Amino acid sequence: MFSTIVFSLGQSESVRIEERPINLTVAQAIKSVEVCQKLSDLYRDIHLFRFDPLVGNIYILAQENIEIVIYPAGNWEFV
């Protein structure tokens, strides 16, 4: 099931966003909160948090050079 949100920017411009369900695992959800909390404790800005539905991984980009992947099993690694 998809839902669509449309934002009007002006007379002829609009942005359409389609929301898709996110099917991450419980272990992955818990680990992503833990990783984001650790980054926050170290005063690191989180620039990107993305779930890739094709492979089931979560990607986090923080500061200039911190890249983290969280796999469905809950394990994670720096990229």
C-alpha positions as CSV (number, residue, x, y, z in Angstrom):
1,M,0.0,0.0,0.0
2,F,1.4,3.4,-1.0
3,S,0.3,6.8,0.0
4,T,1.1,10.0,-1.9
5,I,1.8,13.4,-0.6
6,V,1.8,16.4,-2.9
7,F,3.3,19.8,-1.9
8,S,2.6,22.8,-4.0
9,L,5.5,25.1,-4.4
10,G,3.9,27.7,-6.6
11,Q,1.4,28.2,-9.4
12,S,2.9,25.5,-11.6
13,E,5.4,23.6,-9.4
14,S,4.7,20.8,-7.1
15,V,6.6,18.0,-5.4
16,R,5.2,14.5,-5.2
17,I,6.4,12.1,-2.5
18,E,5.3,8.5,-2.4
19,E,5.5,6.7,1.0
20,R,6.3,3.1,0.9
21,P,6.2,0.6,3.8
22,I,9.5,0.0,5.6
23,N,10.0,-3.7,6.4
24,L,13.0,-3.7,8.7
25,T,13.7,-6.3,11.4
26,V,13.4,-5.7,15.1
27,A,17.1,-6.3,15.6
28,Q,17.8,-3.8,12.9
29,A,15.5,-1.2,14.4
30,I,17.1,-1.5,17.8
31,K,20.6,-1.4,16.5
32,S,19.9,1.7,14.4
33,V,18.7,3.5,17.5
34,E,21.8,2.4,19.4
35,V,24.1,3.5,16.6
36,C,22.4,6.9,16.2
37,Q,22.5,7.4,20.0
38,K,26.3,6.7,20.0
39,L,26.8,9.1,17.2
40,S,24.8,11.7,19.0
41,D,26.7,11.2,22.3
42,L,29.9,12.0,20.3
43,Y,28.3,15.1,18.9
44,R,28.3,13.8,15.3
45,D,25.7,15.2,12.9
46,I,23.7,12.5,11.1
47,H,23.3,13.7,7.5
48,L,21.6,10.7,6.0
49,F,19.5,7.8,7.4
50,R,18.1,5.5,4.7
51,F,16.5,2.1,4.5
52,D,17.0,0.3,1.2
53,P,14.0,-1.9,0.6
54,L,15.8,-3.8,-2.3
55,V,18.5,-5.3,-0.1
56,G,17.0,-4.6,3.4
57,N,20.0,-2.6,4.7
58,I,20.0,0.7,6.7
59,Y,22.6,3.2,5.6
60,I,23.8,6.0,7.9
61,L,26.1,8.9,6.9
62,A,27.4,11.1,9.7
63,Q,29.8,14.0,9.7
64,E,32.1,14.0,6.6
65,N,33.5,10.5,6.6
66,I,31.4,8.1,8.9
67,E,29.5,5.6,6.8
68,I,27.7,2.8,8.5
69,V,25.6,-0.1,7.2
70,I,23.2,-2.0,9.5
71,Y,22.1,-5.4,8.2
72,P,18.8,-7.2,8.8
73,A,20.4,-9.4,11.5
74,G,21.3,-6.3,13.5
75,N,25.0,-6.5,12.9
76,W,26.7,-3.4,11.5
77,E,30.0,-2.2,10.0
78,F,31.8,0.9,8.9
79,V,32.0,1.3,5.1
